[in-house]
């Protein structure tokens, strides 16, 4: 009997030790990671330069939400987690979600011909899925407007759709190849408007942003008296290496392919809703990362850890076996989002300049973060 009591006591102590160990694992102080990330980003951004904001989220917890550099050089305003920064092509994720919401509601099908909604000859053999996956073959109206827009007014999405009514030539047979195309996403915004019977901006606010709690996020609207609070200006260096604002580009008011202003606080809510599968019902949520276009190798050159790996395109994401990534490039904008599948790890970097890819900061930051979690948190995965 005495021996049984000793054994039970030993098991109790072991179990208590395991409970304590789990508690310790869940309350790890990630200060060392923050020090390393600070050291990296402080090499490139300071109180005299545009900057960056970085989110590192693990197991649903925000490990890092830090800002570096300035959102406005003239006013010396620092970048913070609440600074609203232009998204670039990260906006495509949300436009695709808008389409999936309508699919969930039974109001359209991804295989539908675009001609069903916008009866222009150029769209006769193009499907909604092909617009999303950059396989439509239509010309990219954004390039046309950048080179040939002559009006003093900024072109709108309405102008983009009107252009397609007059230009029916295709670059290739729909579905036959992958060719990155912002124009397809401007067409998607019009489909959303027609099917939902509301403006694209209003639909996205009511159906996507507000339900997630992204209260500071919106698509730009230069035709309205829109005030974007804590807005970061966008910058690039000129030939003399002086920072110049990139505001006022001819395609600034086009939305769908880009045009979102958001911040780390809002975007963190979005990626956690993605991870928890709370944006759409399960059947439709699974489509978000389901490959559509195969073997595209779109952004692998920007991230050495992905180079050489086959990738696919899904709903605004480039998808690999172990993660989905998305880049947002625009005038004075370099952004990157990493959503891992095998680990509950998300990394988001927003910048209001063009340093991120020039200095290979994505790889440098990812290497630090990847090694850190491999070493400290294996038991939490």
C-alpha positions, 0 to 999 in steps of 0.5 A, a space after each residue: 500500500 505504501 508503494 502505491 501511495 508513493 507511485 500516486 504521489 509521484 504521478 501527481 508531481 509529474 502531472 503538476 510539472 506538466 501543467 506548469 510547463 504548459 502554462 509557461 509555454 503559453 506565457 512566453 515572453 517574446 521580448 528577445 524576438 522584438 529586440 531582434 526585429 527592432 534591430 533589423 528595422 532600425 537599420 532602415 527606418 528612423 525619425 527622418 525617413 518613411 517607415 514600416 509597421 510589422 505584425 507578428 501573430 502566433 496562436 492568436 496572440 499579437 506578439 509584435 505590433 510595432 511601427 518604425 519611421 514616419 507616416 508624414 515627413 513634413 509633420 514628423 508623425 510616427 508610424 503606429 499600429 493604428 496608422 492607416 497605410 495603403 494596401 496595394 494588391 493586398 486589397 485583392 484578398 478582400 475583393 475576392 472575399 466579396 465575390 465569395 460572400 455573394 457565392 455564399 448567398 447563392 447570388 452568383 457562381 464562380 463559373 458564370 460568364 462575365 458576359 451574364 453581368 456585363 454584356 460586352 463582347 470582350 467578356 463573352 468567354 471569360 468567367 468570374 473565376 478567370 478574373 480572380 485567378 488572372 487567367 482571363 486574357 483581357 487587357 489590363 486597363 490600369 496600364 492603359 490609363 497610366 500611359 494614356 489618360 488625358 483628363 485632369 480628373 482621376 479615372 474611376 472604376 466606371 471609366 475602367 468598365 466603359 473602356 472595356 465596352 470599347 476594347 474587345 481584343 484579348 491578350 490570349 484565350 481565356 483560361 489558357 495561361 496566367 498573366 497578372 492583371 489588375 483590370 480583372 479586379 476592377 471588373 469584379 467590383 462592377 459584378 459585385 455592384 450589379 449582383 448586390 445592387 449597392 456600391 462596391 465600397 458600401 458592400 465591402 464595408 457592410 459585408 466584409 469590413 464591419 463584421 470582422 471589426 475592421 472599423 478603420 479600414 476602407 477603400 479610397 474614394 477621391 470623388 467624396 470628401 473622404 477623411 482617412 484618419 492617421 493616414 500615411 503618405 507614400 514616398 520614394 527617393 528621387 535621383 538625388 536620394 531625397 524622399 518625394 511623396 507619391 500621392 496623386 498618381 493617375 490610377 489612385 482612385 481605382 479600387 478592387 485591385 488595390 486602393 484599401 487603407 488599413 492598419 495593423 490593428 484592423 488587419 490583425 483582426 482579419 487574419 485571425 478571423 481567417 485562421 478561425 474560419 469566421 468570415 465565411 461558412 466552412 464550405 466557402 471558407 475553404 475556397 479562400 486558399 484553394 488553388 485556381 491557377 497552378 505553378 505560377 511562381 509569381 512572387 517567389 523571387 521576393 522571398 528566398 525561402 520560397 524560391 523554386 517552389 511551385 505555387 498556385 493562385 487562390 483568392 488574392 493569395 499565392 499559395 504554397 504547401 505550407 503557407 500563403 503569401 501576398 504582396 502589395 506593391 504600388 507607388 511608395 508602397 511595399 507590403 507583404 503578408 505571410 499566413 502559415 498553415 502548419 504553424 499558427 503564425 502570421 507575419 504582416 509588413 506594411 511600408 509607405 516607401 519602396 525599401 522592403 523589396 530593394 533591401 530584401 527585408 521580407 527574407 531578413 525578417 522572416 529568417 529571424 522570426 522563423 528561427 525564433 519560433 523553431 527554437 522557442 515554441 515547438 511544443 506550442 505548435 
